[in-house]
Amino acid sequence: MSHSTVDLLSRGNFIFLRPDASEIRKALPGADDLLPAPQKIFLEDESSPPLNGFPILVTNALKRLDQLLMDYLSAEEENQVANAVRGSFDSRAYAARLQAYQAALLPMLENATVAGLSYDYSSVFWLRHSLAVARYLQGAPRRIRQNDPSVGREHGDIIKYKILARWLDRVTTLTNDLAKQLAAEMHEEEEALFPPVLGLMRDNILVLSEDYISPDLSELSSFFRGYLDQEFKEFRRRLTALEQWHASTIGRDPVLRAAATELLGSDPDSEEPNRVLFRPNYVAFLSRHPGYRSDFLTTEQIEQLNALLGRLRRFEILHALRKLLVPLTEEDSKLVCRDRSFNSTWVGGPPVLELSKGTRPIDFSAPWVVNPVVQRFGLVYDITEFSATISMLGRVEKTAIETAFRMTAQFQRKIDKLAADLGLRLEKYLGDGAFYSGRRSLRILAMAILMQRIYPDFVSRGFPFDKGMRLALNFGEYRLLPLDSEEWSKAPRYEYFGHGLVELSRLSTGKKTQELDTFRTYLVSRGYPESAVNKFFAPMMRKDAELVSRIDESRPFYAYINQNDTLINEGIVATEPFIQHLGSFDSLRYTREHGRGFIVIPIESHLGELTVGIRKLGKARFKGLEPMPVYEVVDGRDWDPAAMKVVPPQPLTQALERLFTQTMAASQAR
């Protein structure tokens, strides 16, 4: 669990624990490594503040497991009641329910464990499953009393914890056996595959038997009698007497008040004065006060209270995580949350929260648990002739290379800050560029335009990579490849790979002569004269050279498709799906620059409104990809609004297609 998760928990409401990150770590040593990390869950309107939690997809398989769990616990309850009164029960029905429950539980545990090498999905599973167990067991004594008052009064609390012990023994054995089997198959340590949260619950069964504990501890009556084999009423009576004395004393005793406020951080003026009694060892301190009476807690009971408070603090930490479980259902191809606990301001029934289409819920019935395929908007930039420039600088002097990389680091920091301001995410560096992703197309578009403004400024300051910068934008499918490392096991890190990234790579490099450029750079780096290398490769490169668009290359940044369907990108290009996802605009305009026509759109950025021109280039061919429509994007900062023409209301893609058709017709007429 990352430190930010501890901070997230520390902002919650606690009864037995101070809402402070250091207190959480003190109450649960190793919390950063033991607990799974909640994630941001974006709503349909992704500009709204996201939820923090675990998005659980409630599938039919998960509902079936819940029902089979209830069936088994009910059978276990019948078994224990029969044993208590020395009666009979249907052992075959009991065995069938147990077998059905374990058969449904095992594949979900296996899915969570195998998929959890990069993230602790198994602990998330046990957070949810334990809540169902706790809610069933919490009502067990009442159900038993309703069925047989005498059995309930005498044995109800004891039976509750016997049911828990049998269930816990069975699931622990099942989980251990699974960990042993998977450790051999996956060449992992067996201990690493056992879910940490289940271990914490096994050590503190309050998490498995309760789903709420109030300040008066009334819910612990069953725990005292059924688990500790002690009477709760006498303990509660003595504690109540202590609370009454303390509440009246702390207001008039300056020493006691100072101890509570200065040493323990309590504030009797703004919180319940007796809340400080739940601080570690405070009651032991009170026992030395001159006014402490014999009818208050005994020394043995004070020690018992301190041990109990340790359990209660750890209970609150784990239960705080359980309250971050966000149950989701699929309705009309949408992910919906109907749990009213996530919208406390809603009155009259459960709210309906629709989540972003980019949400990847946790599905324990699926082998991957979380679908590795995501749809994102992507941006890749590539510095033109980066390797060739490095080779050239290497022949000058060593300090020239060091200066070049120092300026490259400054340039990249500037780009990264821009991405952060726009809410985009740096996914990876690519040697001579980087890959960014985002959930909103207009922010990716603004990023490309503003990056194109930053680059000339750096070149004017002596940036040696002055041959140009290429950018590519798309919307498509990416696969997330988890990077397996102990350092990231609680804060997962993924690498994008797959078709979407290949597409961006092809768009940013564009030229079919890329392979020749690679050989040229290699030969130059090995000491061959650059003029001789260029002369050698000239015949092979002449075909494309003869197809250069002189009009396009007179522009500061440009992109075009030459006559052999090769994309020449020295500016910004975008795929058709990206353009389609830009949405609708209240007004479209048309303008011309350097003999090229553009549809003009306004977009907002954190620096104000940007003027952006777009034109369709046609279909380009790329290695390993199907021919695809490609669009050029340009910065219209210097364009004269008065020279622009208003385009009749229509979708952006329709306006671009009409402009492209007119351009092609005019070209053929010439």
C-alpha positions, 0 to 999 in steps of 0.5 A: 500500500502506498503512503497516499493510501495511508493518508487516504485512510487517515482522513476517515472517521474513526472511533478507537483510532486517531485519524492520523497516518502515523497512528495507523502505522503504529496500530498496524505495523507494516500497513504500507506492505500488508494492505491493498491500495484503493484506486481512483474511480472516475464517474461518467463525467470525468471532470468530476472528482473521482471516488477512491475505492475498489470497483467490484463487478458483481457478476452472476458468478459472484452472486452465486458464491455469496449464496453458497456461502450463506448456504454453507454457514447456515448448514454449519449453524444447524450442525453446531446447534445440533451438537449443542443439544446432542441432536441429529442433523443431515450430514449429507446435506451439510457435506453437499453445501460445503462442497458446493461452496468450496467449488465456487470459491476455489476458482475465484481464489485462483484467479485473484492469486494468479492475477495478483502478482502485480497487485494484491487482488486476493486481499481485495477479494477477502475484504469483500468476502469477509464482510459477507461472513461478518454480517451473517455471523453478527446475526447468528445469536439472534437467529438461534434465540428466535428458533429456540430461546433456551438454546440461544440464551445458553449457547448462541454466542458460543455457537457463533464463534464455533461457526467462525472457527470452522469456516476459518479453518476450512478457508485457510486450509483451502488457501494454503493448499492453493498457494502451495500448488500455484507456488510450484507452478509459477516458481514463486514463494508459497508465503508470497501467494498467501493473501496478507489481509486473510492473515490479519483477519485470522489474527483479529477475528473481530473483522470476521464477526462484526461489521460495526462496533459502537463507542459503547462497545455493546456489540462486543457482548457476544465476543466476550461471552462466546470467544473470551468466555467472560461476562460483559455486563460487569466489565461494561458496568465498571467502564461506564462508572469510569466514563462518568467520573472521567467526563466530570473530572477532566473539565476541572482537573488541569493536569488531567486535561493537559495530559489528554490535550498535550500528550495524546492530542485530544480536544475535550472541547470539540470531541466527546471527552471520553473518546480519550479513554480509547487511547493506548494506556490512558486508563492505566494512567488514570488508575494512578489518579487520586480520584480513581475508585475501586469500582472502576476497572481492575488492573486485570480489566485495564490490561484486557481493555488495552488488548481489546483496543489494539484489536479495535484499532486494527478492526477499524483500519480493515473495515475502513478499507471494506467500506471502500468496496464499490459494487458495480453492475452492468446495465445497458453496457454501462457500469453503474453503482447503486450503493447509497453509501457513496452518496450520503446526500441523496435522500429517498433511496439508493443513488445511481452513479454511472462510471466512466467507460474507461473503468476496469472493474475487478471481476473475480470470475474472470481469469485476468480479474481486471481486463488488460485491454484499455481504451485511451487517447495517446500521444507520442513525440519523436525528435527528428534525427536524434541518433544522427545528432548524437553521433555528430556531437560525439565527434566534436567533444564529450562536453557537447553530448553532456550539454545536449542531454542536459538540455534534453532533460530540461526540455522533458521536464517542461513537457512533463509539467505541461502534461501534469497541468493538463491531467495527462499521464506519462507512460514511458520514455521512448529513447528520443521521445515519450508516450503520454495517455489521457482520457480526454481527447481535447487535452491530448490535442492541447498538449500537442499544440503547446508542445509544438510551441515549446520546441522552437523556444528551446531550439532558439536557446541552443537545443542541438536537436534542431531538425524537428519534432514529430507528434502523433495522436490516436484513440485506440486499444492498449494492453497493460502489461504488469511489471513484476517486482517486489517494489511495485507489488502494492503500488502496481506499475503497468507498461502499455503495449499492443496495437495502439502503441505500434500505431503511434510509433508508425505515425510518429516516424512515418517514413518508409526510409526509416530502416535506411536512416538507421543504417546511415546513422550506424555507419556514421557513428562507426566513423565513416564520412557522412558525405560518403554514406549519403552518396552511397544511399542516395540511389535507394532514397531518390524515389522518395526524395523525388516525391517531396512536397515543396509547398508543404516543406516550406511550412515550419511544421508539416505533414503530408502523404506522398505519391507512394502513400508514405506519410511524411510527418514533421508536425502533428498527425492524428488518426480518424478515431481520434478526430471522431472523438473530439466531439461537436463544436458550436462553430467551425471555420475554414481558412487557408495557409501555404496553399492548404485548406484547414477546418478551424476549431477552438479548444480550451487549455489551462493557458486559454483558448487555442486555435487549431486547424485540421485537414485530412491527408488521405490514407497512408500505408505503414509496416504491419498495419492496414492502410489508415486515414490520417489527419494533419493538425496545425497550430493556428495561433498566428492566423487572422480570424477576420480571414476565416470563413464560417462553415455551415453547422455540421459534424467535424468529421463531415466538414473534414471529409467535404474539404478533402473531397474538394481538395482531391477534385481540384488536384485532379482537375489540374 
